[in-house]
Amino acid sequence: MTASALLAPPSLLSPIALLFPGQGVQRPGMGRELTTISPAADRAMDRAEAVLEMPIRRLCFEGPAEELLLTENIQPCLVAISYAAFEAYRERFGTAEVALVAGHSLGEISACAASGAITWDEALLLVRERGRLMSSAAESSPGRMLAIVGLLEPEVEAIRHQAGRLGGIWLANLNAPNQFILSGEAPAIDLAARLASEAKARRVLVLDIPLAAHSPLMERAAAKLAERIRELPLRAPTIPLVANGTGAVLHSVRAIRSELVGHLLRPVLWARTMTVMQRLRIGTVVELGPGRVLASLAAKHMTGVATWNADELLVDGAQG
């Protein structure tokens, strides 16, 4: 079932999963229409600017793209947009029928805030620090990320093993059974891209992310971020949170803190999150952030689920 099969204003099929995207979905102009339509989203953007003391609206709405793409800027901007989208969703639908929240990479911090485990203020400040630390780590341990679509895991592992002769290279994301992202040093990533093309991968793309997330190249950033996370006054979530590295459903402060402490180094195994959603018979997936990467993955790899992104549900739906 797709969004177009439902009427606007929509009646969402429960149970509902709210998903939060990570870095790579950004674009100048993101969130502009939403904040025009939704007072709650507009207030959230005001709050984000006040907490971060950054020109969040200008960066999100106008760019320029080169400034928005800086790691220390894009991470707080993306969480601010997810914050605005969540508040717009809550204003319109409430959260009584939300069965779980989950986030991809950076989006896991947004999901923690949506779950009630941390406040949105805490999430914004945490990702500002995360972005700065990752940017600094990338200067001392540079790396890149490579998306490979259309090969299976044994083929990608063979490519990774061969490319590893030229430098460190690791699995960063398993987004679906045939969608992978590798992180590593530039020579190894370049060789992996060539090998994947020779293996007839459907798509091979070096990502517009100037670092190697979810790899040992982030160890320095992860250690410093862990100190900050250990100081956070976490609370038990009011909405269950699915860990993006294991697919475990997290209910306790201890489990959530452990997940956050390790999330910069562990690979994102998003396919497991989709398996959990399927097992829990999720009826509707709503992606709260720019684009519909996670909604599209759910539409392709899950059955019997309606999928929406923030613009479709909260902008187009409100106008309809």
SVG drawing of the C-alpha trace seen along z (x, -y; Angstrom):
<svg xmlns="http://www.w3.org/2000/svg" viewBox="-10 -33 58 48">
<polyline fill="none" stroke="black" stroke-width="0.4" points="0.0,0.0 1.3,-3.4 0.6,-7.0 -1.4,-7.7 -3.8,-4.9 -4.9,-6.8 -7.1,-9.9 -5.9,-13.3 -6.2,-14.2 -4.9,-10.7 -6.1,-8.0 -2.8,-6.3 -2.8,-2.5 -1.6,-1.5 0.8,-0.5 3.0,-3.3 6.8,-3.6 8.5,-7.0 11.9,-6.9 14.6,-9.6 17.2,-9.8 20.9,-10.4 23.5,-12.5 23.3,-12.5 19.7,-13.5 20.2,-17.2 19.3,-19.8 19.0,-23.6 15.3,-24.5 14.6,-21.6 11.9,-22.4 10.8,-25.7 7.3,-24.7 6.8,-22.7 7.5,-25.6 5.2,-27.8 2.3,-25.4 2.9,-24.1 3.1,-26.4 4.6,-23.6 7.4,-23.1 8.0,-26.8 8.4,-27.0 10.8,-24.0 13.0,-25.8 13.0,-28.9 14.0,-26.7 16.7,-25.0 18.3,-28.3 18.1,-29.6 19.7,-26.4 22.4,-26.0 23.1,-29.7 23.5,-28.9 21.7,-30.3 19.7,-27.1 16.9,-28.6 19.3,-30.2 21.4,-27.1 18.4,-24.8 16.3,-27.1 19.0,-28.9 22.3,-27.2 24.6,-27.8 25.1,-24.1 28.9,-24.2 28.3,-25.7 25.4,-23.4 27.4,-20.3 30.1,-21.0 29.8,-18.2 29.7,-20.6 26.7,-22.3 24.7,-19.6 24.4,-17.4 22.6,-19.9 20.6,-21.1 19.3,-17.7 18.3,-17.1 16.6,-20.5 14.5,-19.5 13.6,-16.2 12.7,-18.0 10.4,-20.3 8.8,-17.4 8.2,-15.4 6.5,-18.4 4.4,-18.9 3.5,-15.2 2.7,-15.3 0.6,-18.4 -1.5,-16.8 -1.7,-13.1 -0.4,-12.7 1.7,-9.7 -0.8,-7.3 -0.5,-4.9 3.3,-5.1 4.7,-1.7 8.4,-2.5 10.9,-5.0 14.2,-4.4 17.0,-6.4 19.6,-5.8 23.1,-6.7 22.8,-10.4 19.0,-9.9 19.3,-7.6 19.9,-10.7 16.7,-12.2 14.9,-9.0 16.2,-9.1 14.6,-12.5 11.3,-11.4 11.3,-8.4 11.5,-10.7 14.9,-9.3 16.5,-12.7 15.1,-16.2 15.3,-17.8 17.5,-20.5 19.9,-17.7 19.8,-16.1 20.6,-19.3 23.6,-20.1 24.8,-16.5 24.8,-16.4 26.5,-19.8 29.4,-18.3 29.2,-15.1 29.6,-17.1 32.5,-19.0 34.3,-15.9 33.7,-14.0 35.0,-16.9 38.1,-17.1 38.6,-13.3 38.3,-13.5 41.2,-16.0 43.6,-13.7 42.2,-10.4 40.7,-11.2 38.3,-8.8 35.4,-8.4 32.2,-6.4 31.0,-4.2 27.5,-3.0 27.1,0.3 23.6,1.4 22.8,4.6 25.3,7.1 24.9,9.6 26.8,9.7 29.4,12.4 30.3,10.4 30.7,7.1 32.8,8.9 35.1,10.2 35.4,6.7 36.1,5.3 38.8,8.0 40.5,7.2 40.4,3.5 41.8,3.8 45.2,4.4 45.4,0.6 44.1,-0.6 41.5,-0.2 37.9,0.4 34.9,1.5 31.2,2.2 29.4,-0.9 25.8,-0.3 23.8,2.7 20.6,0.9 19.0,3.9 20.0,7.3 21.5,5.7 22.4,2.2 25.7,1.6 27.9,-1.3 31.6,-0.9 33.8,-3.3 37.5,-3.6 40.7,-5.2 40.6,-6.8 42.8,-4.3 40.8,-1.3 37.5,-3.0 38.6,-3.9 39.6,-0.3 36.4,1.0 34.4,-1.3 36.2,0.1 35.8,3.7 32.1,3.2 31.6,1.7 33.4,4.6 31.1,7.0 28.2,5.3 26.7,3.6 23.6,1.7 24.9,-1.4 28.3,-2.5 28.5,-5.9 31.1,-7.7 29.0,-9.6 29.1,-13.4 30.2,-12.8 33.8,-13.9 34.6,-11.2 34.5,-7.5 31.6,-7.2 31.0,-3.9 34.6,-2.9 37.7,-2.8 38.8,-6.1 36.2,-7.7 37.8,-6.3 39.0,-9.6 35.7,-11.3 33.8,-8.3 35.9,-8.3 35.2,-12.0 31.5,-11.8 31.2,-8.8 32.3,-11.1 29.5,-13.5 26.9,-10.7 27.8,-9.3 27.0,-12.7 23.5,-12.9 20.6,-12.6 18.8,-9.8 15.2,-8.8 13.3,-5.6 11.7,-6.1 7.9,-6.6 8.1,-5.1 10.2,-2.0 13.5,-2.7 15.0,-0.2 18.8,-0.2 20.1,-0.7 23.1,1.6 21.4,4.7 17.6,4.4 17.1,4.7 14.1,2.9 15.5,0.7 13.4,-0.1 15.9,-1.0 18.3,-3.9 21.2,-1.5 20.5,0.0 20.0,-3.3 23.2,-4.8 25.2,-1.7 23.7,-2.1 24.6,-5.8 28.1,-5.3 29.0,-2.8 27.0,-4.1 29.8,-6.0 31.9,-2.9 29.3,-0.2 27.9,0.4 24.3,-0.5 22.4,2.7 19.2,1.1 17.9,4.3 17.5,5.6 15.4,2.6 13.1,3.4 12.9,7.0 11.8,5.8 9.1,3.5 7.8,6.4 7.7,8.7 5.7,6.1 3.3,5.8 3.9,2.1 1.1,0.6 2.5,-2.8 6.1,-4.1 6.6,-7.8 10.0,-9.3 10.5,-12.6 13.2,-14.5 14.2,-15.5 13.6,-13.0 12.3,-9.5 15.3,-7.2 14.0,-5.2 10.4,-5.2 11.5,-3.9 13.5,-1.1 10.5,-0.1 8.2,-0.2 10.6,2.0 11.6,4.5 8.5,4.7 5.0,6.0 1.6,4.6 3.0,1.2 2.0,-2.3 4.9,-4.7 5.1,-8.5 7.7,-11.1 7.3,-14.4 6.5,-16.5 3.9,-14.0 2.1,-13.7 2.6,-17.1 2.9,-19.5 0.9,-18.0 -1.5,-16.3 -2.2,-19.5 -2.8,-21.3 -5.1,-18.5"/>
</svg>
